[in-house]
């Protein structure tokens, strides 16, 4: 959906949604931007085939640095390159970047450096790699760092727009959370990412469902089912987690009086927590959170894990309907 458009990119009646890889979109955009910006450099921690930065390395070998399995060194090198005036993108799997917390805090964030950490393989959509690789705490960890901004693109279109924004306009450290799986495309090609600005992808006045990442497309499907049950749900894509669009959240609270948050992340210190804090401070209404509940992931097929953890479309419908009645049973969504 473009910034000012209410048009959707798929036919809901036919239940057809094209899916594209966010990490491939990232890799493609890097190559396009690399031709335009001679000061753009890319670092990777020995996972460039998976993070899709390898093609940038082939196109611009003098501006690509494989740091090996040494993520702390990658972060410190990224900081040095940024201090020398380079536009830096650094990538690895999300779970591996969190081991560099001290380096990110002391070298990058403390100095407010222009380093963009674009990670892949976040959340339970890592699938068969299992709990050790399925990080569901990273948004909270990164949001807590001073000066660090956080974005979770909803699809390949928004991914390209985020990367373009970071190369052309963005300043200071950024954490961009991508995934292993392909996601449904819900944005029009002309969509433009703006930090601190959410997008209403479906309007409604009975309740608001605020999501990030793939959960937004799930919420769109859930909203269609809720409509048949007499509940008109507003769906909001909150891809900018920090800075957060407080105005859109508070307007949803005033308009609907009920908010459900959905995230492929722990409900503790994630999107749900940020929304609840905003509503509690600005316009108190009930906020219910659907996501990972104080647990690690499991090894299994990505899309089956959503049902296992009660985060799929059917469970989202049941949860939202119970919240609408203001009688959700959390024991039904362990």
Order of alpha helices (4+ residues) and beta strands (2+ residues): beta-alpha-beta-alpha-alpha-beta-alpha-beta-alpha-beta-alpha-beta-alpha-beta-beta-beta-beta-alpha-beta-beta-alpha-beta-alpha-beta-alpha-alpha
